Amino acid sequence: MVANDNAVYVPPRSVLGFIVGSPPRPSSLLQSDTHQTVNTMEDNDLQALMARLELLIGRVEQLKSQNALLLAQEKTWREERAHLIEKNEIARRKVESMISRLKALEQDS
């Protein structure tokens, strides 16, 4: 299944009510309310939803910055690791060279 980033999904009112923390209102209650009361309730729901979305957006931004910091640290550690591996290889070659020279001296004597 291919997701369309431009598609807009509008969840049912009961889902929006769940997201903003208020229970879904039965349809009979909506029919008995006046138009103004329904609009006020919808505005309150939308404001609560917007507040939650703003909190969510803030959290996403915080996680993005933490992720960037962690990626930078990982890069630094990888570079340090590569440097240490290189130093270890140089030390290994020096030790092998010293062992070879000692063996040559031992055979000469």
Residue, then its C-alpha position, 0 to 999 in steps of 0.5 A: m500500500v502506498a501512502n499519499d502524503n497529500a491525503v487528508y484524513v479527518p477522523p470522526r468526532s468521537v475520535l477527536g473527542f478521545i484525543v482531546g480527553s473528553p468523552p464522545r457526545p451522543s448524537s441525541l445530545l447534539q440534536s437537542d442542543t442549540h446551534q450556538t452551544v454546539n459551536t461553543m463545544e466544537d470550539n472548545d474541542l478544537q482549542a483543546l486539540m490545538a493545545r495538545l498538538e502544540l505540545l506534541i509538536g514541541r516534543v517532536e522538536q525536542l526529540k529531533s534536537q536530541n537525535a541530532l546531538l546523538l548523531a553528532q556524538e556517534k560520529t565523534w565516537r566513530e572517528e575516535r574509534a577509527h583513530l584508536i584502531e589505527k594507533n593499535e595497528i601501529a603499535r602492533r607493527k612496532v611490537e612485531s618489528m621488535i620481535s623480529r629484530l630480537k629473533a634475528l639477534e638471537q640467531d646471530s649469537 
